[in-house]
Amino acid sequence: MRKSKRSSGNELRREYRRSDFPKGFVRGRYASRMQSEGSNVVVLDPEIAHAFPTSEAVNEALGSILKAAKNARVSKRR
C-alpha cells in the first residue's frame, strides 16, 4: 500500500468540507489551557507502558520511588 502524498497545511482532505466545521479552524485552540493547567505529557517507552498501563499505575510507582528516596536521604543524615 502506498502512502498518499500530503497536501499543504491549508487544504482539507477530500472527505471533509468547510461546512462540517461551522466554528472554523483555530490553530492551537487548547494550547493556552494546557499551559495554564500545568498539564504534562510524557511519552513512555513501549516496555514501560506495557508494565504500567494506566496513569494511576505510573503515579503509584513514582510515588513509591520518591518515598524511598526521601527515606534514604533522612537515614543518611542520621
C-alpha positions in Angstrom: 0.0 0.0 0.0 1.4 3.4 -1.0 1.5 6.4 1.2 -0.6 9.2 -0.1 1.1 12.5 -0.8 0.4 15.0 1.9 -1.2 18.2 0.9 -0.2 21.6 2.3 -1.4 22.5 5.8 -4.2 24.8 4.5 -6.0 22.2 2.5 -8.6 19.8 3.8 -8.8 16.1 2.9 -11.3 15.3 0.2 -13.8 13.8 2.6 -14.0 17.0 4.7 -15.9 20.2 3.8 -15.6 23.6 5.4 -19.3 23.4 6.2 -18.6 20.5 8.5 -16.7 22.9 10.8 -19.1 25.8 11.4 -16.9 27.4 14.1 -13.9 27.4 11.8 -10.4 26.3 12.3 -8.2 27.7 15.1 -4.6 26.5 15.3 -3.5 25.8 18.9 -7.1 26.3 20.3 -6.3 24.5 23.5 -2.6 25.4 23.9 -3.2 28.1 26.5 -5.4 25.8 28.5 -2.7 23.1 28.6 -0.1 25.6 29.8 -2.2 27.2 32.4 -3.5 24.0 33.9 0.0 22.7 34.2 -0.6 19.6 32.1 2.3 17.4 31.5 2.5 14.8 28.7 5.1 12.1 28.9 5.9 9.5 26.3 6.9 6.2 27.8 9.0 3.5 26.1 6.8 0.6 24.9 8.1 -1.9 27.5 7.4 0.7 30.3 4.0 1.5 29.0 3.2 -2.3 29.0 4.3 -2.6 32.6 2.3 0.4 33.7 -0.8 0.6 31.6 -2.6 3.4 33.4 -1.6 6.8 34.7 -2.5 5.7 38.2 0.0 2.8 38.0 2.7 5.1 36.9 1.9 7.7 39.6 1.9 4.9 42.3 5.2 3.6 41.2 6.8 7.0 41.0 5.3 7.9 44.4 6.9 4.8 45.9 10.3 5.7 44.4 10.0 9.3 45.8 9.2 7.9 49.3 12.1 5.5 49.2 14.5 8.3 48.1 13.3 10.6 50.9 13.7 7.8 53.5 17.2 7.1 52.2 18.2 10.8 52.5 16.8 11.0 56.0 18.7 7.9 57.1 21.9 9.2 55.6 21.7 12.4 57.6 21.4 10.5 60.9 
